[in-house]
Amino acid sequence: MATTLFDDFSPISSKQWKQKIQFELDGADYNKTVIWNSPEDIQVKPFYHYDEDFKTAPVKTQTSDFKICQNIFVYDVEKSIQRAINTLERGAESLRFTIQNEKIDIQKLLENLPLENRIVYFNLNFISIDFVKTLDTISIQKRAVFYCNFDPIGHLAREGNWFVTSDKNNFETLDKLSKTTSISLLSVDLGLYQNAGANITQQIAYSLAHTNEYLNRFPELTKPIVFQVSVGTNYFFEIAKIRALRMLFNLIASEYNPDLECHLLVTPTKRNKTIYDYNVNMLRTTTECMSAILGGADAVANLPYDSLYHKDNEFGDRLARNQLLILKHESYFDKVDNPADGSYYIESLTIQLAEKSLALFKEIEANGGFFKLLNDGTIKKKIQESANKEQELFDAQKEVLLGTNKYPNPEDKMKHDLELFPFVKIKPRKTLITPIIEKRLAEKLEQERLELE
């Protein structure tokens, strides 16, 4: 009778593993020596083991379907057309256009692009019924899938003001568009919270509470909601973050429409990127893109290594796109669905992040909902508290950015290479609320170095 190798060994419990580790520590405190606390107050253990108390996360991720997305800021329509065609020919599978105003000739921009069966995202910094109806017509003609990433609440959080005069006007316009167009209109921008310094639990909980505001206003919503997610370099935590986000969205959306879906468009964070020793940014974005894919992103738009200080350029775009092409076609990241399933560590992180995020979500709802807390400054205050803790760790070199706060190259000069202003921009203006500000960890240190060049 054939037997397996494991039949020769007795099962070992978690308790036995822990006892063995404590013996090897030779008297050192187990909790202080081999367990560390994350900013989300999750205790990370030295080992993870399947036992009767182990929980698995019910998440289905179609990794094989993820798309390589190219970001294009539309200013000159002709140049944007050429850039779109070029990037599609070189491996991009979808496009995200950022359009600042409705004067852009959208018909001209899209008419000659090969968009059949492609997904195209539009980040519009305005709300226009005519503009969106034109997009809807083009999507039908081109047989393309368009997502208009309207996020009025996110716009308020970022800018301090609505798209137009009041929340009522914003939501009435979107409601009218949802009834007269076939394209998806709503988006939730998690990237703002991550880039401003929110921890992972806050990012998930705030985005869900943010989403719940839309679900309350549009209870008959049937089209997918696009989550624009930013990921950092805490590799396994970021995988778990995306899984937990999808799991909790499904839980909350089921109270409104069991068939409602979320669509995850993921980009590396700017918070840990640097202008000094900038090539390290490529290492950071590589692991971040890996987390995005393994976590279950529907599309990944990479961040060029020089995006902080250079204008859009072909070289930076090509390197960023090639990182994703290597992951997809040479590292075979698209060959296995649900790749994180069965990893005890990732499963445990997913469950813990989901539980903590759901508890915070419930707390937000019990205190009047996300919109109320955003208006009274609570959300900004909580994010700032988290950001300050992370900044203190960076300043003390406990949060390390190689080449910047540890092992900097004193010969590295950047003052004459800055095409863009890479720091927080102050724009004095009248706002309804104090906006949430994105800020990189290295900004103060970089400014001090630039002054000494």
Protein Blocks (a to p, Z undefined) as FASTA:
>chain_A
ZZdfklmpccddfklmmmmmmmmnnopafklmmgccdfkopacdfbdcddfkbccddddd
dfklpccddddddfblmlmmmmmmmmmmnopabdcdddfbfkbcfklmmmmpcfehiacd
dddfbdcfklmmmmmmmmmmnopacdddddfklmmmmnopafblblklmmmmmmmmmmmc
cbdfbdcdfklmmmnopafklmmmmmmmmmmmmmmmmmmbcbdcdddddddfblklmmmm
mmmmmmmmmmmmmmmommbccdddddddfklgcfehkllmmmmmmmmmmmmmmnopabdc
dddfklmmpccdfklmmmmmmmmmmmmmmnopmmpghklgopaklmmmmmmmmmmmmmmm
mmmmmnnpjklmmmnommmmmmmmmmmmmmmmmmnomaccehilgopafkbcfklmcfbd
cbdcddddddfbdcdddddfklmmmmmmmmmZZ
